Amino acid sequence: MNTYQPMNCDLYDYLEIACMRGYRLDVELKDGARFEARALTTRTSSEKEEFLTLETADGQQEIRLDQLLAITPLDANAQFGRVAFSDAVCTF
């Protein structure tokens, strides 16, 4: 896999909300894959790569955040709609 590229800081809020609320998501990946899953949590590896942990029909799955193209909550009354992730990086 390529060197990890951090995502835009503003986009983390959507992932945090999705995880806190346990939203079911339509997940779109940059490689064209698409699936439904429940957002569980995020984590950072010792190599500083960040992941979204999801519950799928096949069990838990981790997606490296720079592989996300978009997420769309499927729950009624979700606090946001489709969020597209860009190549912009988080700068501190």
C-alpha positions, 0 to 999 in steps of 0.5 A, a space after each residue: 500500500 502507498 505511504 499514508 496521507 492524512 486527511 483534511 482535519 475538518 473531515 475527522 468530525 464526520 467520522 467521529 459523529 458517525 462512530 459516536 452515533 453508530 451510524 450505518 454507512 454506505 462506504 465508498 473506497 477509492 478503488 471503486 469498492 462500495 459496501 454498507 457497514 456500521 461505524 464503530 471507532 477510529 484508531 491510529 497505528 504505531 506507524 501513524 496510519 489512521 483507520 476507521 473500524 467498521 462492523 460489516 456482515 462479515 465481521 469487523 473491518 478496518 479501512 485506512 482513512 486515506 482509502 476513503 472516497 466518501 461515506 453516506 449515513 443510512 440512518 434516518 435523521 443523521 446529522 450529515 449527508 454524503 461526505 466526500 474525502 479529498 486529497 487535502 491533508 491535515 496541517 497543524 
